Amino acid sequence: MTKLCDVCDFQGGSQPPKNEWSLDKRSNYVRMLQIRDFTQSEKTIPEYVKITNSIKECTADDILIARYGASLGKILTGLSGAYNVAIMKAIPDTNVLRKKYLYYFLRSDYFQKFIINVGSRAAQAGFNKEDLSRLNIPCPELKKQDEIVQHLLLIEKIIKARANQLILLDVCVKSRFVEMFGDPVLNERKWRTNTLKNKTTKIGSGATPRGGKGSYKNKGISLIRSMNVYDGRFEYKDLAHLNNEQAKQLDNVEVLVNDVLFNITGASIARTCIVPIDVLPARVNQHVSIIRCNNELDPIFVNMQFLHKSFKNILLGIGERGGATRQAITKQQLENLMIIVPPLGLQTQFAEFVQQVDKLKAVVQKSLDETQMLFDALMQEYFG
């Protein structure tokens, strides 16, 4: 083990006055990087500052660390410019420490847990160079560092490939929907339409048991909340449970096989998926609605209709009418939704295709999970 600060320097950023910033790239100006430029790049408008002796600059392959806030400890890389005071640059002594090896060390649980612990102290909203002086780093010979980096790079490449496969499979399903049914809002194929109310046997949401989160159990009957419902997938993390007595009070919102789950409030409004069988028996709380199709509507088809971009925009528009602080879709608004209703045989054909794709996705996901576990185990082995 070697003292981290003996083999790596750390340099904090600078904060030019805001009146010196520019939205236009000018001569002798450089991009000013903040944490959100890395974490929310798709939403960030680049800003620039004049090149002076007081700014601190980085290249695209430099390693930066977020010092404050919700991104504390996040390792940032890939952009060049000047960086602000919420960011610190790690500068390894390349005679003894490979930059990419350092990158993986900083991402390790050992380093991340240390930083989170330091940053959570009441008297200090972040970390500084002095804090880092207490850390050690395994520092084998450069040849060994290169071997470790190559192992981790290879495994991450496989992880990325598996993740891309899942994305492509989702794209494949969406493409098949459009190929078979067209745009459900424009309805250029002239399918029959009807209200959701007329093609369902149940539309309704539940409630939170008395006592709120404190009353949840570690096992028992599932209580599905909005945090469990994502577009096209169910998130098992933080799934709450109820005992039989609590569940009995919510018997009117018992979830059945093939029910469509639909988020009706908050930032996750209009997210929708089919309930997985292994979650049952289950109930929903007041933020999630059950949509139960009748025998003329296939749940997989209707769920994909909700997920289509043009239909999703309509749903989000309904939700926004309540205002930014009251995003909601009411039961009546759900009931009045106009949906396309192609022949059931076509819906079933599409659903069977989705089920086959889902089987393939399960295989890819299993491989992804196993590869991620291998990566995590190696990170633990190499960095403790």
C-alpha positions in Angstrom: 0.0 0.0 0.0 1.1 3.5 -0.8 -0.2 6.9 0.4 -2.5 8.1 -2.3 -1.1 11.7 -2.1 2.4 10.4 -2.5 1.7 9.2 -6.0 -1.2 11.5 -7.0 -1.7 15.3 -6.7 -5.2 16.8 -6.5 -6.1 20.2 -7.9 -9.3 22.1 -7.1 -11.1 24.2 -9.7 -11.7 27.9 -10.1 -14.9 30.0 -10.1 -14.7 33.0 -12.5 -17.4 35.7 -11.8 -20.7 34.8 -13.5 -20.6 38.1 -15.4 -17.5 36.9 -17.3 -19.2 33.8 -18.6 -20.5 33.6 -22.2 -22.9 31.3 -24.1 -20.9 31.9 -27.2 -17.6 30.4 -28.0 -15.2 33.3 -28.5 -11.5 33.6 -29.4 -9.4 32.9 -26.3 -12.4 31.4 -24.4 -12.7 27.8 -23.1 -15.7 25.8 -22.0 -16.5 26.1 -18.3 -17.2 22.7 -16.9 -19.6 22.0 -14.0 -20.8 18.7 -12.5 -24.0 18.9 -14.5 -22.0 19.1 -17.8 -21.0 15.5 -17.1 -24.1 14.1 -15.4 -26.8 15.9 -17.4 -25.0 16.5 -20.7 -28.2 16.2 -22.8 -29.8 19.0 -20.9 -26.9 21.4 -20.4 -26.1 24.4 -22.6 -22.3 24.9 -22.9 -20.9 28.0 -21.3 -17.5 29.6 -21.8 -15.0 31.7 -19.9 -11.9 33.7 -20.9 -8.6 31.9 -20.7 -6.6 33.4 -17.8 -3.9 32.3 -15.4 -6.5 31.9 -12.7 -8.6 29.2 -14.4 -7.9 25.5 -14.0 -8.0 23.4 -17.2 -8.4 19.7 -18.0 -8.2 17.5 -21.1 -10.8 14.9 -22.1 -8.8 12.1 -20.6 -8.2 13.7 -17.3 -9.9 12.3 -14.2 -12.1 14.6 -12.2 -14.0 14.1 -9.0 -17.2 15.7 -7.9 -16.7 17.3 -4.5 -20.1 18.3 -3.4 -23.8 17.6 -3.3 -25.8 14.6 -4.7 -22.9 13.8 -7.1 -20.3 13.6 -4.3 -17.5 11.2 -5.3 -18.7 10.7 -8.9 -15.8 10.2 -11.2 -16.0 12.5 -14.3 -14.1 12.3 -17.5 -14.5 12.8 -21.3 -14.7 16.7 -21.5 -12.1 19.3 -21.9 -12.1 22.9 -20.7 -11.9 24.7 -17.4 -13.5 23.2 -14.3 -15.1 24.9 -11.4 -14.7 24.7 -7.6 -17.2 21.8 -7.2 -14.7 19.6 -9.1 -11.2 18.3 -8.3 -8.7 17.0 -10.8 -6.6 13.9 -10.0 -3.0 14.2 -11.4 -1.1 10.9 -11.0 2.7 10.6 -11.0 2.8 8.6 -14.3 6.2 7.2 -13.4 4.5 5.0 -10.8 0.7 5.2 -11.4 -1.2 4.7 -14.6 -4.0 7.2 -15.1 -6.5 4.4 -16.1 -5.6 2.4 -13.0 -6.2 5.4 -10.9 -9.5 5.9 -12.6 -10.7 2.4 -11.5 -9.4 2.9 -8.0 -11.4 6.1 -7.6 -14.5 4.2 -8.8 -13.9 1.4 -6.3 -16.1 0.9 -3.2 -13.1 1.5 -1.0 -12.6 5.0 -2.3 -16.3 5.8 -2.8 -17.3 4.8 0.8 -14.5 6.9 2.2 -15.6 9.9 0.2 -19.3 9.5 1.1 -18.3 9.1 4.8 -16.2 12.3 4.7 -18.8 14.2 2.8 -21.6 13.3 5.2 -19.9 15.1 8.1 -22.1 17.9 9.4 -19.4 20.5 9.5 -18.1 19.8 6.0 -20.2 19.7 2.8 -17.7 17.7 0.7 -14.0 16.8 0.8 -10.6 18.4 0.3 -7.1 17.4 -0.5 -6.3 17.0 3.2 -9.0 14.4 3.5 -7.4 12.4 0.7 -4.0 12.4 2.4 -5.4 9.7 4.8 -6.0 7.3 2.0 -3.8 4.4 0.8 -3.8 2.9 -2.7 -2.5 -0.5 -3.9 0.4 0.5 -6.2 1.9 -2.6 -7.9 4.4 -2.3 -10.7 3.3 -0.6 -13.9 3.1 -3.9 -15.8 0.7 -5.3 -13.2 -1.4 -2.1 -13.3 -1.6 -2.5 -17.1 -2.8 -6.1 -16.7 -5.5 -5.0 -14.2 -6.7 -2.2 -16.4 -6.9 -4.5 -19.4 -9.0 -7.1 -17.4 -11.4 -4.4 -16.2 -11.6 -2.7 -19.6 -12.5 -6.0 -21.3 -15.2 -6.8 -18.8 -16.7 -3.3 -19.1 -16.7 -3.7 -22.8 -18.8 -6.9 -22.5 -21.1 -5.1 -20.0 -21.6 -2.3 -22.4 -22.3 -4.7 -25.3 -24.9 -6.6 -23.3 -26.6 -3.3 -22.3 -26.7 -2.2 -25.9 -28.3 -5.5 -26.8 -31.1 -4.8 -24.4 -31.6 -1.4 -25.9 -31.7 -2.8 -29.4 -34.2 -5.4 -28.4 -36.5 -2.7 -27.0 -36.1 -0.8 -30.3 -37.0 -3.9 -32.1 -40.3 -4.3 -30.2 -41.2 -0.6 -30.8 -40.4 -0.9 -34.5 -42.6 -4.0 -34.8 -45.5 -2.2 -33.1 -45.3 0.7 -35.7 -44.9 -1.8 -38.5 -48.0 -3.6 -37.5 -50.2 -0.8 -36.2 -48.7 2.5 -37.2 -49.0 5.6 -35.0 -51.8 5.0 -32.5 -52.6 8.7 -32.3 -52.7 9.6 -36.0 -54.3 6.2 -36.7 -53.4 6.3 -40.3 -54.5 2.6 -40.6 -58.0 3.6 -39.6 -58.3 1.0 -36.8 -61.5 1.0 -34.7 -61.2 3.2 -31.7 -62.9 3.2 -28.3 -62.4 4.6 -24.8 -60.3 2.7 -22.4 -63.3 2.4 -20.1 -65.2 0.4 -22.6 -62.3 -2.1 -23.1 -61.4 -2.7 -19.5 -62.9 -4.4 -16.5 -61.1 -2.4 -14.0 -59.3 1.0 -13.7 -58.3 2.0 -10.2 -55.6 2.9 -7.7 -55.1 2.0 -4.0 -53.9 3.7 -0.9 -51.0 3.8 1.6 -51.7 1.6 4.7 -52.1 3.4 8.0 -48.7 4.2 9.4 -47.0 4.8 6.1 -43.5 3.5 5.4 -43.1 2.5 9.1 -45.9 -0.1 8.7 -44.3 -1.9 5.8 -43.1 -5.5 6.3 -39.9 -7.3 5.0 -42.0 -10.0 3.4 -45.7 -10.8 2.7 -48.0 -9.4 0.1 -46.3 -6.9 -2.3 -47.3 -3.3 -2.2 -46.5 -1.8 -5.6 -45.5 1.9 -5.6 -44.6 4.3 -8.4 -40.9 3.7 -7.8 -41.4 0.1 -8.9 -43.1 1.0 -12.2 -40.9 2.0 -15.1 -41.6 2.1 -18.9 -41.7 -1.5 -20.0 -40.1 -2.9 -16.9 -40.8 -3.6 -13.2 -38.2 -2.4 -10.7 -37.9 -4.8 -7.7 -35.7 -2.5 -5.6 -37.5 -1.1 -2.6 -40.6 -3.2 -3.2 -42.7 -2.9 0.0 -44.7 -5.7 1.6 -47.9 -5.9 3.7 -49.2 -8.4 6.1 -52.6 -10.1 5.5 -54.5 -7.6 7.6 -53.1 -4.6 5.8 -53.7 -6.3 2.4 -57.3 -7.1 3.3 -58.0 -3.4 3.6 -56.8 -3.0 0.0 -58.6 -6.0 -1.5 -60.4 -3.7 -4.0 -57.0 -3.1 -5.6 -55.7 -6.6 -5.7 -53.4 -7.0 -8.7 -54.0 -9.9 -11.0 -51.9 -11.7 -13.7 -51.5 -9.5 -16.9 -52.6 -6.3 -15.2 -51.1 -3.1 -16.6 -49.6 -0.9 -14.0 -49.8 2.9 -14.7 -48.3 5.7 -12.6 -50.8 8.5 -12.2 -49.0 11.1 -10.1 -45.7 12.9 -9.6 -42.4 13.0 -11.6 -42.9 9.4 -12.8 -46.4 10.0 -14.2 -47.4 7.9 -17.2 -44.7 5.2 -16.6 -46.3 1.9 -17.4 -45.5 -1.9 -17.4 -47.1 -5.3 -17.1 -47.0 -6.7 -13.6 -44.5 -9.7 -13.3 -46.0 -12.9 -12.1 -43.4 -13.3 -9.3 -44.6 -10.1 -7.6 -48.1 -11.5 -7.0 -50.0 -11.5 -4.7 -49.9 -7.7 -4.7 -51.8 -4.5 -4.1 -51.1 -0.9 -5.4 -50.9 2.4 -3.5 -52.6 5.6 -4.5 -49.9 6.6 -7.0 -50.4 3.6 -9.2 -53.5 2.6 -11.2 -54.4 -1.0 -12.2 -55.7 -1.2 -15.8 -57.3 -4.6 -16.4 -58.2 -5.3 -20.1 -61.3 -7.1 -21.2 -61.3 -10.0 -23.7 -61.1 -7.6 -26.7 -57.8 -6.0 -25.6 -54.4 -7.6 -25.1 -52.5 -6.1 -22.2 -49.1 -6.3 -23.9 -50.6 -4.5 -26.9 -52.2 -1.8 -24.8 -49.1 -1.3 -22.7 -47.0 -0.8 -25.8 -49.6 1.7 -27.1 -49.1 3.7 -23.9 -45.3 3.6 -24.5 -45.5 4.8 -28.1 -44.0 8.3 -28.3 -47.0 10.1 -29.6 -49.4 8.5 -27.1 -46.9 9.2 -24.3 -46.9 12.8 -25.2 -50.6 12.9 -24.8 -50.4 11.3 -21.4 -47.7 13.7 -20.2 -49.8 16.6 -21.5 -52.8 15.4 -19.5 -50.6 15.1 -16.4 -49.1 18.6 -16.8 -52.5 20.3 -16.7 -52.5 20.0 -13.0 -49.3 22.2 -12.8 -45.7 21.3 -12.0 -46.5 20.6 -8.4 -49.7 18.6 -9.0 -48.9 16.3 -11.9 -51.7 13.8 -12.0 -53.9 11.8 -14.2 -57.4 11.1 -12.8 -59.4 7.9 -13.1 -61.9 9.7 -15.3 -59.1 10.9 -17.6 -57.8 7.3 -17.9 -61.3 6.0 -18.6 -61.8 8.6 -21.4 -58.5 7.9 -23.2 -59.2 7.0 -26.8 -57.2 3.9 -27.9 -57.0 2.0 -31.2 -58.5 -1.5 -31.1 -57.2 -3.6 -34.0 -58.5 -7.1 -34.5 -57.6 -9.3 -31.4 -55.7 -11.7 -33.6 -53.2 -9.0 -34.6 -52.9 -7.9 -31.0 -52.1 -11.5 -30.0 -49.6 -11.9 -32.8 -47.8 -8.8 -31.6 -48.0 -10.0 -27.9 -46.4 -13.3 -28.9 -43.6 -11.5 -30.6 -43.0 -9.4 -27.5 -43.0 -12.5 -25.3 -40.3 -14.1 -27.5 -38.2 -11.0 -27.3 -38.7 -10.9 -23.6 -37.3 -14.4 -23.3 -34.2 -13.3 -25.2 -33.9 -10.2 -23.1 -34.0 -12.4 -20.0 -31.0 -14.4 -21.3 -29.1 -11.2 -22.1 -30.0 -9.7 -18.7 -28.8 -12.8 -16.9 -25.5 -12.6 -18.8 -25.2 -8.9 -18.0 -25.9 -9.4 -14.3 -23.3 -12.2 -14.1 -20.7 -10.1 -15.9 -21.4 -7.1 -13.6 -20.9 -9.4 -10.6 -17.6 -10.5 -12.0 -16.5 -6.9 -12.5 -17.6 -6.0 -9.0 -15.7 -9.0 -7.6 -12.5 -8.0 -9.4 -12.8 -4.4 -8.3 -13.0 -5.7 -4.7 -10.0 -8.0 -5.3 -7.8 -5.3 -6.8 -8.7 -2.4 -4.6 -10.1 -3.9 -1.4 
